Structure formats: structure tokens, C-alpha cells
Amino acid sequence: MWWDQHAEQDLSHIQAAVCQLERLGNRLGTVEVSAVMNPEYWRTRIREVMARPDVPPRIVQKGLALLARLDRLPGAPRTEGRDEW
């Protein structure tokens, strides 16, 4: 149960960051570059959560939804290996 709560907290934090990136929209490429402004950074974080042992299906589904949102960002490269995640 502890693991579920930790994974849920991680994805909630990531979701907030994705919301910020979505708000930036087309301006994403014009802001100061840092790791947290890079969609690939968040994809990596999401994959790390999803790859943990015994991850509940609801966490995987939430992770996949966040990856899809990142894919829709203007100018952001799409998630590779979507069949795997």
C-alpha cells in the first residue's frame, strides 16, 4: 500500500509539471531551458514510476495518459516505444 501512495504522489507531481508545460504551449521552445522544461525529462520520470515492480494497473494507466499528454505538446517529440509504454 505504501508503494501505491508513493507512486500516486510521484505521478501527481509529474501531472502538475505537465500542466505547466501545456500552459506554455507554443512558447515552450522560447523559455529558458532547464531539465524541468524538457518533456523528455518528464517522460523518463513517468517510465521510472511505471517500471517499478508490482506497479498497479491504475498507476500504469495514469502514466500512459501523462505520456499521451506530453506527446500532444507543440514541438515535443513523440514517445518512442509506445507499444511498450
N, C-alpha and C positions, 0 to 999 in steps of 0.2 A: 504494500500500500504506500509506503514512503516513497518508493521509486515512482509510482504513478503521480504523486503530488509534485515531486521534483521535475519530472518530465513536463507536466502540465504548466508549472511555473516557467520553465525554460521557454516553452512554446508561446506562452502569454507574453513574455518579454520580447521574443522574436516578432510576434504579431504586432506589437506596438511599433517596433522598428520598421516593419513592412508598411504599416500605415503612414509613417513619416515619409518613406520613400515614395509611396503612392501620392501623397500630397505634393511632393516636389514635381512629380510628373515629368514633363518635358525639360524642366530645369535641372534634372538630376545630373546631367553632364556638365553643368556650369557651376556647381557648388564645389567648395574646397574638398579635395579628395582625401578621404580617410577610410580606414577599414570599415567603419560602420555605415558609410555611404555607398559601399560596394555591395551590390546584390549577391555577388558570389560568396562574400563572407557569410551572409545570412543563409545561403544555400548550404554551405558547409556546416554551419551550426545546426540547421534542421536535420541534415543527414546524420549528424552525430547523435542527435536525440533518437531518431528513428532506428539507428543501428544498434542501440543498446539491447542487451539480452532481455528477453521476455517483455518486449515493449507491447503494451495493449493495443488492439486494433484501433481504438478511438484516437490514440496518440498518432498512429501511422496516418489515419485519415486527416487529422488536423495538419500534420506535417505536409502531406500531399497537397492539401488545399493552399497552404502557405507557399509551397513551391510553385503552384499554378499562378498565384498572385504575383510572385516575383517574375514569372515568365511574361506577364502582361505589362510589365513596366516598359515605358518607351525607351528604346535603345538598349535594353538589357538583353544579354544573350540568353537563349532558352536553356532550360535544364537539360543536361545530357543524360542519357540512360534513363529516360522517363519510365520505361518498362520495368526497370529495377526499382525505382522510386519515382 
